[in-house]
């Protein structure tokens, strides 16, 4: 893990803390990481908690503790220590990308589900209108996916939503559900017609297209004799390629936390926004995955393909949570 990689990892931790409601601050555009000073702990250190303490209105040590919870066990980090008034100190470990890829592959579409809400009982009021019924249906699935007992107050069964109630005849199921679930609960639903346009400005199209690209990369890789197998990045890996791969891996690691946050805060729009981020990262990463021209297949290509495969799995699983299809080809 390079200092740039570590900086992105800490930045992702800040973003998760903000999304979870644990911190109320603006996410820094860049987190400064430097070599630990002589006599310090670990290999690198950051004063990010001190920088965020005043905006958060909390002691730096509290902010550091919040971030430490979200950094312990992160890919590439062996240990996180808090020193002095609130410095975060990092001890790194060998590349852990293989663990992430293995976890996604083992869980498949269920990656991100857990038991954090086990023992929690959630009963929603019977929804009276179409949007509420779609949102409640999704929330029941999200809560149950985290081990909770969820249902509606009149019996606890998963609510059934009549397709015609939310314009599926005009928009199709995918666009009709996205327009209702992508918008935050306090916002108006998205306009429907733009969601039918196959263009990069259409976030739903980008997410579904990114999934189809992941599937196509696997097919093209097989034709070239490149099969997905995470073996770590090679010495010749360019800085831009490494950063793009790390950013994508960071988003995949965030996925379980996003699903839990969406369940806890009753916000399916958080899942949709996260899928957009994963899709954009994958679409930016895809051109580095397979050999180009006379380039020979290498361990780096196999690793990138494994990461792209994992991204496709996360996109498909996230779309299924929203009740939206993940086509293999678009």
N, C-alpha and C positions, 0 to 999 in steps of 0.2 A: 504494500500500500504506500503510495506516494503522499507527500504533504497535500497535494491538490485533491487526491482521493479522500484523505482524512477531513479536509476542509468541507467537502461536499457531504460527507457522512454527518458531520456535526450540524451543518446547515439543515439537513433532512430531519435531524433530531429536534431542532428548533421548530421546524414546520409542523412536525407531529405534535409537539407540545402545544402549539398554538391551535391546531385543529382539534385537539382533545379538550381544549379549554383550560389546560393547566397553566398556560402563560398568556397574557394579553399584551402582546408586543407586535411590532412589524418584523417580519422575517428579514434578517440581514441579507443584502445581496451577495456578500462574501464574508466568510469567517476566517479570521487570521489564525494560522497555526504555525508554530515555530519550534525549533529544536529545544528540548528541555535543557535548562541551564545546569551546570555542574552541581552535583549534590541534590538535583531534583529527582522526581519519580518518573520512570518510564522514558520514552524516547522523544515524545512531542508534548507540547502544552498549548493551551489556548486560554485567553482571558475573556471569552465570549460571555460567560456568566456575569462578569463585572460590567461589561458593556451593556447588558440587557437589564441589569438590576434596577437602575433608575427608571427607565421606561415602564418596567413591569411593576414598579412600586413595591419591590420585595428585596430582602437582603440577598446579596450575591451568593451566599452559601445555599439559600433556598433554591435559587435559580439553578445553581450548579447541581443540586440534588435532583431536580426535575429532569435536567438534561442527562445526568448520569443514568437514570432509570431507562432512558430511551437509547443509550449508547452501549450499555453492557450487553455483550453477546453479539454486537454488530459485526458484520463481515469484516475481517481484517484486524479486529481489536481484541486483544487478549484480556486487558484489564483497564479500568478507568478509576483514577484516584482524584480526590479533591484535596488540594493543599492551600495553605495560606488563607487569604480572605475569600477565595472562591475560584482558584485556578483549576481547570480540568487538565489532568495529566494522563497520557495514553501510552500503554504498552502494546505494541503491535504483535501480530502473529502471522504465520505464513498465510498465503492467499486462501480465503475461505469460500470463494465463489462456488467451489464444488459442492459445499454443503447446501447452499441456496438452491442450486440447480437440482440436486438430489431430492431436496424437500419438496420442490414444486412437482417434480416428476412422480414422486411417491404418492402425493396427495391428489394429483390431477386437478380436476375442476373444483375439488373440495379444499384446495390450498387456501388457507386463511381462516377456515372454520376452527372453532375451539370450544372451550368450556368455561370461558371467563365469566359468563352470566349464569352458570349453573346454580340452581336454587332460586333464581329470580323469576317471579311470576308477573307477566305483563298482560293486562286486559285492555284492549282498545274499545272505545265506544263504537257502537254500530255505525259505520259511515253512511252518510245520507246522500252524498253526491258522487259523481263519477271519479273525480280526481282523488277524493278522500279514500274511495274504495281501492283504487290502484295503489296509493301510497301505503295504506294499511296492509294490503296484501304483501307488498314488498317488505315492510317492516316486520311482519310476522315471520317471514323467511329469514330475515337478518338476525332477529333475536334468537330464533330456534337454531340458527347456524352457529351461535355462540353459546349454546347449551341452555338457553333460557326457555321457559314455558310461556309461549305467547299465543294469543287468540283474541277473538272479539268477545265482548261482554255477554253476548247472548248464547254462549256455548263453547267458545274457545276454538272453533274450527277455522281453518284458513278461509277467508272470505272469497266468495266467487264473484268475479266481475264480468258482467255481460259485455262482450267485445264491442257492440255497437254503441255503448255508453260513452266511449271516449274516442270516437271518430276513426275506428279502425277501417271502416269501409272507405273513407276518404284518404287516409294516410297509410293504412297498413298497420299491423300490430307494433312493429318495431318503432316507427316514427311516432305513433300515437302514445306509446308508453314513454319514450325518451322525452317528449315535450312536457309530460307531466312530472317525471321523476328527476330530470336534470335541473329544473328550476327549484331554487330553495323554497321551502314551505311558505315563506312570507312573500314570495315573488309570483308574478303572473306566469302561467305556463308559456313555454316558448311558442313562437309562431310555427304552425305546422308545415306549410308549403316549402320553406327553405330546407326542411329536413329530408325532402325527397330528392334534392339536387345532389348529384354525385360530384362534389367539389370540396377542395381542402378547407373551405370556410365552414363546411358542414361538419360539426364535431362527431355526430353519429356516424357519418360516412367514414371519417378518419379512423375511428375506433374499429369499425368492422373491416375496413380496408387493411389496417395494420394487422389484424388477425389473419386475414387472407394472405398477406405477404409473408407472415411467419410460416404458414402452411406451405406456401410456394417455395420458400427457401429450403425447406426440408426436402421437397421433391427435387429441386435443382441440385441440392447438395448430393443427394443419392446418385444423380446422373454423373456427377463429377467425382464420385467416390469419397465424398466427405460426409461422415456421419456425426451426429451430435455427441460430444463427449468432453465434458469440462476438464481441461488439463492445466488450467492456468494460462496467463498471458506470457508470451515469449519475450525474450530480451529485445527483439527487434520491433516490438509493439510501439507504434507512434504515440506521442502524447495525446493527440486528438482522439485517436481510436481508444486509448485506455480510458480517457475521461468520459467518452460517450458510453463505453461499456459499463463503467462504474456508475454513471448516472442512471442507466437503465436498471442495473442490479439493485441500486438503492431504492428505486421505486418498487421493484418486485418485493424487496424485503419489507417495504412499508405496507404492502397489501393487507396482511393480517390485521395490522393496527387500524387501517382505514375501515375495514369491515366491522371491527369492534366499535370504533368511534361512531360509525353510522348507526349501529344498533343502539348504542347507549344514548346518543343525542337525537335519535329518531330522524336521521337525515340521509335518505337514499341519494340525495344530490351529491353527497361526499364521495360515494362510490363512482358516480358518473364522472365527476371532475377528476378523480384519480385515474380512471380509465383513459381519459383524454391525455393526461400526462404520460402514462405508459405508452399509449399509441404514438404520441409525438416523439418520445425518446426512441422507440423502436424504428420509426420511419427515418429518423436521423442516423440510426445505427446500422440499418439494413445493408447499406452499400459497402460496408467493411467486412461483411460476414463471409462471403465466398471468394475464392481466388478470382482475380481479374487478369485478362490477357494471358501472358506467359507465366504468371505467378503460380508456384507449385503449392498444392494443398499442404497445410501444416497443422501443428497442434493448436495454434492460435485460431485457425479457421474452425476447427472442431469445437473449440471452446466458445467462440462467438455464436456458432450455430446452436449449441446447447443453450446459450443464454437467450437467443431469439426464440427457440422452441419454448422455453419457460415463459417468456413474455407472452407468446401466443396463448399458452395455457391460462395465464392470469387474465388476459383479455376475455377469453371464452368463459371462464368461471365468473368474472365480474358481470358480464352481460347476462349470464344465466340468472344471477341474483336479481337483476332488473327485469327478468322475463323477456329478454331481447335475444334474437338469434345471433350466432357467430358463424356466418357462411365461410366455407373453405375457399371459395372463389368469388370474386366480384368483377 
